[in-house]
Amino acid sequence: MVGQILKKIWRGWKKFANLIGRFNTHIILSIFYFLIIGFVFSIKKIISFFSSKPFQDSYWVLREKKKDESNFERQF
């Protein structure tokens, strides 16, 4: 008799826990993703857009090409 009552309570609890689990995964994580992460990266994008230099000088140094046969010896 008591076992039947506990089984019904257990089934009800499992349904309720499943509902809570679906709520947690779908609603809370979606809200977290779109509000928190989306907001942070949109602010980061705006800040990087205004702080970047459009024409930055390069540290690339052009060398003159020497066409000498001694350069072909002992390459490594």
Backbone as a ProteinNet text record, in pm:
[ID]
protein_1_A
[PRIMARY]
MVGQILKKIWRGWKKFANLIGRFNTHIILSIFYFLIIGFVFSIKKIISFFSSKPFQDSYWVLREKKKDESNFERQF
[TERTIARY]
81.4	0	86.8	182.1	270.7	360	397.7	482.6	414.7	284.3	210.2	205.5	187.7	182.9	319.1	425	559.7	594.9	546.4	571	504	381.4	311.7	384.2	430.7	506	636.2	701.9	827.6	806.3	699.6	669.9	641.8	565.7	538.7	665.8	753.5	879.5	967	969.7	1049.3	997.1	866.1	809.1	844.1	834.6	868	1016.8	1102.9	1246.9	1280.7	1212.1	1233	1192.8	1082.9	1038.2	1139.8	1191.6	1293.3	1420	1459.3	1577.9	1561.8	1447.2	1422.6	1425.2	1366.5	1367.5	1510.8	1590.8	1729.6	1807.8	1798.2	1881.4	1835.7	1708.5	1661.7	1650.2	1588.1	1558.5	1678.4	1730.3	1836.7	1963.4	2004.1	2125.7	2108.3	1990.5	1966.1	1973.3	1912.8	1918.4	2062.4	2135.9	2276	2356.1	2336.6	2414.5	2384.2	2258.6	2224.8	2245.1	2222.1	2236.9	2380.2	2438.5	2570.3	2680	2690.9	2799.2	2782	2661.7	2638.1	2668.2	2630.6	2656.9	2806.7	2878.1	3022.3	3094.6	3062.6	3133.3	3092.4	2969.9	2933	3005.9	3021.5	3099.4	3245.7	3299.1	3437.7	3456	3361	3368.1	3364	3279	3269.5	3399.2	3453	3577.4	3692.7	3703.1	3812.7	3795.6	3673.6	3651.1	3703.5	3678.6	3722.2	3868.5	3926	4063.9	4165.5	4122.4	4218.3	4264.1	4387.5	4443.2	4418.1	4360.8	4329.2	4452.4	4555.7	4676.1	4795.7	4824.8	4936.4	5062.8	5173.2	5301.8	5338.5	5409	5448.2	5592.5	5621.4	5758.3	5834.5	5775.3	5837.1	5951.3	6068	6185.6	6218.3	6219.8	6254	6405.5	6452.9	6596.2	6627.2	6747.5	6793.2	6833.8	6796.7	6832	6972	7058.7	7195.3	7201.9	7241.2	7253.3	7400.4	7444.1	7583	7585.6	7681.4	7688	7725.1	7785	7822.5	7698.8	7588.6	7465.5	7407.9	7444.6	7392.4	7471.5	7586.1	7666.7	7626.5	7626.5	7597.1	7466.3	7360.3	7230.9	7178.1	7223	7166.7	7269.5
-118.3	0	126.2	128.5	244.4	249.4	131.7	125.4	185.1	164.1	219.9	372.6	423.6	569.4	630.6	563.4	614.7	608.3	505	496.2	611.4	646.4	758.7	890.3	905.7	1027	1031.5	915.5	908.2	941.3	890.4	921.9	1071.1	1127.1	1271	1353.1	1309.2	1379.9	1371.8	1255.4	1241.4	1332.5	1344.8	1435.2	1580.4	1616.2	1751.9	1781.2	1684.9	1702.6	1714.1	1638.7	1648.1	1786.3	1838.7	1972.9	2078.4	2066	2160	2150	2029.3	2010.4	2073.2	2057.3	2121	2272.6	2323.8	2468.5	2519.3	2448.3	2490.5	2491	2385.4	2376.8	2471.2	2480.9	2561.1	2709.3	2741.3	2881.3	2953.1	2899.6	2969.8	2979.9	2872.6	2878.9	2966.3	2968	3057	3202.7	3233.6	3371	3408.4	3319.7	3346.7	3372.1	3290	3305	3437.5	3467.4	3586	3715.7	3715.7	3840.1	3864.5	3768.3	3789.2	3780.9	3668.5	3649.8	3741.5	3754.4	3843.9	3988.2	4030.9	4168.2	4193.6	4100.6	4117.8	4125.1	4037.1	4037.3	4153.8	4201.8	4319.9	4443	4455.6	4566	4553.9	4432.8	4411.5	4449.7	4415.8	4448.9	4600.2	4669.5	4815.3	4881.4	4834.9	4892.9	4867.8	4747.3	4718.5	4794.2	4825	4901	5043.1	5105.6	5243.4	5254.6	5151.5	5161.2	5115.3	5050	5001	5113.8	5104	5202.5	5153.6	5234.9	5187.5	5163.1	5244.6	5229.2	5215.4	5096.2	5072.9	5048.7	5099.3	5071.4	4926.7	4870.4	4731.9	4723.8	4616.4	4592.1	4509.6	4487.6	4409.5	4489.3	4427.2	4493.5	4426.6	4506.1	4452.2	4445.6	4333.3	4315.4	4321.2	4360.9	4357	4214.1	4171.1	4036.1	4037.8	3959.5	3948.4	3828.6	3854.4	3745.6	3707.9	3643	3601.4	3449.5	3386.6	3240.3	3188.7	3270.3	3223.7	3200.3	3260.2	3237.2	3097.9	3035.4	2902.2	2792	2826.1	2727.7	2726.6	2610.6	2591.4	2661.1	2615.4	2679.2	2652.4	2542.7	2510	2521.7
0	0	0	90.5	98.3	-25.2	-75.1	-194.4	-316.7	-331.4	-444.3	-436.9	-317.1	-298.9	-331.1	-283.7	-309.8	-458.4	-529.5	-673.5	-747.6	-706.4	-770.2	-742.9	-618.9	-584.9	-665	-678	-752.7	-900.3	-960.5	-1101.1	-1118.9	-1025.7	-1031.9	-1017	-927.8	-907.8	-1033	-1098.9	-1221.2	-1331.7	-1345.6	-1445.7	-1413.7	-1286.1	-1244.4	-1266.1	-1233.3	-1252.6	-1400.9	-1485.7	-1629.8	-1680.9	-1630.1	-1667.8	-1625	-1504.3	-1456.5	-1542	-1578.1	-1661.8	-1798.6	-1860.1	-1989.8	-1977.6	-1870.6	-1848.8	-1835.2	-1756.8	-1736.7	-1866.5	-1943.3	-2062.7	-2172	-2196.1	-2308.7	-2276.6	-2169.1	-2139.3	-2078.2	-1969.5	-1897.8	-1981.7	-2047.3	-2127.9	-2250.9	-2309.4	-2423.3	-2380.6	-2268.3	-2217.1	-2185	-2121.7	-2089.4	-2215.8	-2317.5	-2440.1	-2508.4	-2530.1	-2608	-2531	-2402.6	-2327	-2281.6	-2217.8	-2159.1	-2264.5	-2332.1	-2428.2	-2548.2	-2598.8	-2712.3	-2679	-2559.1	-2516.5	-2503.3	-2442.9	-2422.8	-2556.4	-2649	-2776.5	-2865.3	-2852.3	-2930.5	-2877.8	-2747.5	-2690.2	-2732.5	-2731	-2773.6	-2919.7	-3002.5	-3144.8	-3165.4	-3092.1	-3104.4	-3057.5	-2946.3	-2894.5	-2990.8	-3044.4	-3137.2	-3268.2	-3307.4	-3430.7	-3416.7	-3302.7	-3283.2	-3242	-3184.1	-3137.6	-3241.5	-3345.7	-3444.4	-3535.6	-3579.6	-3670.9	-3813.3	-3898.2	-4032.5	-4119.5	-4102.8	-4184	-4091.4	-4052.7	-3962.3	-4042.6	-3989.9	-4052.5	-4024.8	-4117.7	-4104.6	-4056.5	-3988.1	-3944.7	-4047.8	-4160.4	-4265.9	-4327.3	-4336.6	-4392	-4524.4	-4629.4	-4760.6	-4775.3	-4824.9	-4845.1	-4992.9	-5020.4	-5159	-5191.2	-5307.9	-5348.6	-5408.8	-5349.6	-5399.9	-5493.2	-5612.7	-5709.4	-5720	-5618.6	-5611.8	-5598.5	-5661.2	-5657.2	-5519.2	-5437.9	-5304.1	-5216	-5250.9	-5175.1	-5198.4	-5307.5	-5338.5	-5269.7	-5215.1	-5144.1	-4997.3	-4937.9	-4795.1	-4756.2	-4813.4	-4789.4	-4648.5	-4589.8	-4458.9	-4351.1
[MASK]
++++++++++++++++++++++++++++++++++++++++++++++++++++++++++++++++++++++++++++

